[in-house]
């Protein structure tokens, strides 16, 4: 049986352990074996990739993906409004390819700007017809109809009463979505003080959670205010984004549910909005009004406490805005180190092993039996996560046992 053997590599396996020298054998779409030190794996029928001391690590997971948000590192589209559908679908496919180019082999969607774009994209990628990461697909972000603070582009197509909410959840499952994103709170960027505006009552949140469990679909949400976070936790949401104003009660509840719930604070967007958006009309005054500075400050208080409690805090930075384009996703790891006190290794574990736990696939670890989503990296990212921001440092990218970006030195 043919396969691929990586030899002379330093392996970061995603577990948090130190890198170690070794070999990795891939057959089919999965990792067959991992060897340490001087142990040698079978070479018969395998293409040998001489790593020459490079780091072999799991592909990264974008935990807060918005592939339909239009801007990427190859082109700036200075709008967040939905594009003509023909253009929007093509731009989304481009964003998927760029995300894979930069070492993110899986994405958990935090909402789309179209109802059916992501399920269709996922199926095209899974079928091998388009390059891109594995995708947990979503539909539009949903906010409650008639509530102040739901922005244009987040058009609520369901009615707010509980029977219609339940029907909506079932319909998204039928449409092929893997997850549904709800706006449990508004946002300071949508309206002054919007983070404290609640979108759904406790009863509505519970009905959404019950309907999702019945349908077998995951739930994600935008939740800034403390009560929004708590309602989402009590309702069984899987991914709770931002958690900007989480109080002690919210943290206690999160800790109690840490085995089944994740958060991604999306600090990448806040940082870009605070310090890099001047060319787009957002200076210090506007950044403060949009809540970016306060959001960073509160994150520096809450995120280290979450990490101490064992809550899984994942990279994922709301990429796709004109000043925060797709392709810069790996900057979140640097933010986790500089702003939240993660070590480089801890940031990498969050982006690999814990990201794999979020998406629910056998990804995020260099481990026998796991899917062979692998990066061969120039240098040691466990010492400097900034290496991952330059796609030229990704000497090879493998997804599902197939090279998306091969190493030119591979030999039969």
Helices and strands as residue ranges (DSSP letters): E 3-12, E 20-27, E 30-36, E 46-50, E 55-58, E 60-65, H 85-101, E 104-109, H 117-126, E 134-136, H 162-174, E 179-183, G 194-196, H 202-215, E 218-223, H 226-235, E 239-242, H 248-256, E 262-263, H 267-275, G 278-280, H 284-289, H 292-308, E 312-313, H 331-340, H 344-351, H 353-359, E 374-377, G 385-389, G 391-393, E 394-399, E 402-405
